[in-house]
Amino acid sequence: MVLSQFLKRSGVLTFAFVAVACCACGSAEKGLEDVPEGDAVATDSAPDVASDAVSDTASDAVSDTVSDVADDAHADDASADTGVDATQPTDKPFRVAMVSDCHVLPLGLDKKPNKFIVELLQNISNFAEPPAAVFALGDNIEDMFVWYEEAQAGLPIPVLDVFHQIFADSLSVPWYLALGNHDVRFVDTFHELEVPISRWLQYFEGTQHLPARWYSVKMGGFNFVVLFSSDGAIDHETNDTNILLQEQIDWLNGELALGMPTVLLYHIWIEPPLESPEADAETELHPIFQAVIDHPGVVKAAFSGHGHGSRHKKFQGVDFYEVRDAKTADAQDEKASRNDYVDVVMDPVAKTVTVANYDDIDWEATP
């Protein structure tokens, strides 16, 4: 494992200052407005832990450097004209692309997995019909690759800068993130959620990419609802489990109550339950499946990752897809590369969601 190279503190500290991570100060309490490629609405607030730690612990020199680099990185986030109206329905189908489990590594480790991801994203951008947006479904990085105390103190997290530059430089279309279990770990260790989430939100503040832990993007008459599947994490095991707490469940139901055709996006795949009356009576449904039942006809599809494979199951007529990992994408082989992402056609008139490259994907399970 690549993390074995960082289990000694001296190794991590040596690496941690090779590059400077971007971490803009402030919280993501407000939603983003007037984003032309999609109306990303933030509904969750950023914790204040790291911002307090920065003022108490980090030096002025480090803070200035972090702010300067963050400003430079965010300056590259120019909006692209996708031809899709952000909030109004359209009679023209459009595409979005789903990628997952990029597991980006920091500089100084094996760059080959990052090279594969760069090539895959560039290929997606160069499609004859580019997608209106790309959604990354979590485990965006392999690990924070710094010690928890360093992140808490507001020190740079170089791998976030590497990840940002890969996506900003490789994609010419808007992109959005869900957070996964690896995204909130420090040197292969889970501590708690407030510090890592605050660092992600501070870093991407002012962009549409990650306005909150969970948020929605209204685009072309569809509602793309991005969830945080490790919401209930209290230790390493629960961080690897899809647990939504009540605040997020209430917000999800509020989004579905809007009645817009909706696509659910989250990191950790959960197996849809059997739909026999006996099974339904004996099984306590996950809140995602309960929300599908409580809002019939609203959810059109759900996409997740985590398992590094491709699965397709159905529940209550809704398609649930698991997207395979992108870190080993083979972009040099055109046919093989179509197995490394999901090309989704959104039809706002029929209100359907169709996987265009379905036959190119090596499904491990199908309905």
N, C-alpha and C positions, 0 to 999 in steps of 0.2 A: 504493500500500500504506500502511496505517496506520502501519507501522513507520518509514516515511520521515520522519515527524514527530519521531522520537526518535533519529535518527542523530547529532544533535549532543549532546554530553555535557551541555551546559547545559540543554537541553530536558528530558532525562531527569531530571536532578537537580531541576529545578523541579517536575516532575510527581510525583516519587517521594515527596514529603512532603505532597502534597495530602490524602492519606488515610493512615491507619495500618494496615498489614497485621497479621494475627494470626499469631503464630508461637510456639506454646507450647514452652517448653524441655523437653528430654528426648528419649529415643529411643522407637521403636515396637517394641522387642524382644519385648514380650509380646503375646499374642493378647487379643482382647476377650472377656470372659466375660459370661454372663447378659444378652445382648442379645436382648430379647424378639422383635424382628421378624426376626431371622435370626442364626444363630451364626457371626459373622465370625471366622475363625481366621487370625491373622497368623502367617506362617511365615518371614518375612524380617526381618532386623534393620536398623535405620537407621544410616547412617554417622555417625561422630562429628565430622566435619570442622567443620560449622557450629557445633555446640555449643561446641567448643573455641574457635572464632573469636569467638563471642559473649563468652565470659569474658575473652578477651585484648584485644578491640578495642572492642566496643560499650560505651557508657557505661551507668551504672546507671540513669540517667533513661530512656534508650531501652528498656532491658531491662524496667523496670517498666511502661512504657507498653505494650509488646508483650504482656506477660503479662496486664495488665488487659483489653486489648481482646480477647485470645484467650479469656479466661474469659467475657467477655460474649457472644462469638459462640457458644462451645460451649454456653452456657446455653440457646440457642435450639434445640438439637438434641434436643428431647424425642422420645422414641420414640412411634410411632403404633401403635395396635392394628390389625393387619392381618387378624386372624382366622385366620392361618396359623401353625400350630405350627412353631417354629424347627427342631426336629431330628427330629420324628416324622412318618412318612408319614401322609397323610390320604387319604380317599376322595373328597374334593371338589376339583375343578379350581380353580386360582387363576391370576391374571394377574400378569405383570411387564411393564414397559415399558422399551424400549431407546432411548436417544438418543445422538447422537455429534456430535463436532466442533462444540461450542458456541462455541469461539473467543471467549470473553468478553473484553471490552475494559475497561481501567481508566476511571475517571471522568476527564472532560476530553477524551476522544475521542468520536467519533460514538456516541451511545447507542442508535441505532436497532437495530443487531443485538442488543444486550442486551435491548431491549424485546421483540423477537420471541421470544427465548428465555424471558423471563419469562411471556409470554402462553401459549406452548406448554406450559410446566411447570404453570401454573395450570390449563389445560384438562385435562391428564392427571390432576391431583389431583381435579378436579371431575367425573370420569367417574361415571356412574350406578353402575358397579362399579369403584371405584378399584383400581389395581394394588397388589399386596402390597409391591412395591418398584420403584424406578427405578434402572437401571444406566446411567451415563454412560461411554461407551466411549473416552474419551481426546480429546486436544486440547481440554481443558476451557477453557483460556485461549489467547489468541493468542500470548502471549509473557510472560515475567516482567516486561518493561518496566523493569528496573533493570540496572545494570552488574553483571557477575559479581562484581567485588570487593566491591560493596555487599552482595550476597547472602551472600558468603563471610564477611563481617564481622558478619552477623546483623542488618543493618538491615532495616527494614520492606519488605515487598513488597505494595504496596497492591492489586494486581490479585487476589491470593489472597483478600483480604477481600471485594472486590466479587463474586468468583465464589461464595464461601461464602454471602454474604447473598442472592444471587439464588436459590440452591437452597434455603436454609433458609427464606426467606420465601415462596417460590412453591410448595413441595411440602409436603403434609401427610402424606406416606408416607415410609418409610425410603428412603434413596438411598445408592448406592455408586459408587466411582470406579475407573476404570482410567486409567493415565497414558499420554499420547501423546507424539509427538516435539516438538510445540510446547510442551508443558508443562515441558520441561527446557531451553529456550532463553533466552538473554539478548540483548535488542536484536537479534533475528534472527541470533544467533550461538550455535553449540554449543561449549561448552568441555569439559566432562566431566560425569559423572552424579552424583557423590557430593554435591556442594553442592546442586543443585536438588532431588534426591530427599530429602535430609535436611530441607530447608526445607518441602517438602510434608508429610512425615511428622511433623515437629514441629508444624506448624500444625494438623493434624487429629488429633494425639494425643489419646486419651481419647474419640474418637467412633468409630462403626462405619464411617465413610465411606471411610477409606483407612488401614487398620491396618498395611499393609506394601506393598512394591513389588508383590508378588504374594501372593494370599491366597484363601481360599475362604469361601463363605457357604452354610451348610446350611439349607435352608428347604423345608418341606412335603414332605420326602422326596427332594428334588433337591439336587444339589451344584453350586453356581454357582462355577466356578473362574475367577478373575480373574488374567490374566497381564500381564506387562510386556514389550511387544513390542520395545522399544528396548534390551533388556538388554545387547546386545553393541556399543553405540554407542561409537565412538572419535573420530568427526568428524561433520561435518554430513551427509555422504552416508550413513554407516552409521546415523545417528540416524533416518533416514527409511526404514530397512530392518528388516524383521521378523527379528531375530536373538535367539534364546534361548541363553543359556550353560548349561553342564552342570548347575550347581546348580539352576537353575530347571527344567530338563528332568527331573532326578531327582525334584524335588518334584512336578511334574506327573504323572509316572508313579506316584508314591506316592498321589496323590489318586485317580487312575483305578483303582488297585488296590483301593480301598475298595469298588468295585462298584456304587456308587450311580449312578442315572441322572444324567448330568452335562451341564451347559451350559458351553461354553468362551467366555470373554469377553476380548477384547484389542483393541488399537487398530488396528494396521497390517494391512490386508487382504492375504492371500496367495492367489494363484490356485491352486485345487486342481489337481493334476496329472491328466493323462490316465490312464485306468485300463486301457489295453491292456497285455498282457503285455510287449510290446516296450518301451513307454514306461517301465513300472515297472522293467524290468531296467537301463535306461540312466540313470534319473534318481535322484539322491540326494534322498530325501524330506526335507522340512522336519520338524523334530522333532514339530510338532503333528500332521501327517499320519501320521508313524510311530507316534505314541502312539495314534491312532485304530485303526491296524492291530493294534498290540500288545495292545489292550484291546477286543476286538470287542464291540459291543453296548452299551458303557458310555456313550460320547458320543452324545447325542441331537441336539445342534445346536451351532453356533458362530456368534457375532455379533461383528462388528468394524466399523471405520469407515475413516477416513483418506482415501478417494478422493472423498468428497463426492457420491457417487452411490449407487444401489441395485443390488446384484447378488445373485443367488442361484445357487449352484452346489452340486453334490453330489459327495461322495467317500466310497466304501465305505458308501453308504446314509445318510451323515450330511449334513444340510443345513447349508451355510455361507452366511451372510447378511452382506452389507455394508449398513450403515445410513447413509443420506444425512446431510448436515450439517444441524444444527439452527439455525445462526446466521442463516439466511434464512427461517426457518419463517414460514408465513402462517397464523397462528392465527385471523385474522378470517374466513377461508374454511374452513368446517367440513370440506368434502371435501378441499381442498388440504392442510389441516393433518394429515390422516391419512396423508399421504405423508412427513411430517417425523419420524416416530417409528415404532417397530415394537411392536405390541400382541401380546404372546405369551401363549398359554394353555398352562399346565402341567397335564397330567393325570397324577397320581401313580398311578392304577390302571393305566391303559394304558401309562404311562411314555412319553408322547409330548409333543412340543413343537410347537405349531401357531401360525403367524402369523395372527392373527384378521383383520387389515386387509390381507391379502396383495393382494386385488383393487384396493385403493385406492392401492397403491404403483406408481410409474412405474419398473418394473424395466428397467435397461439390459441385463441379461443374466439368463437363466433356464436351468434344466437342459434 
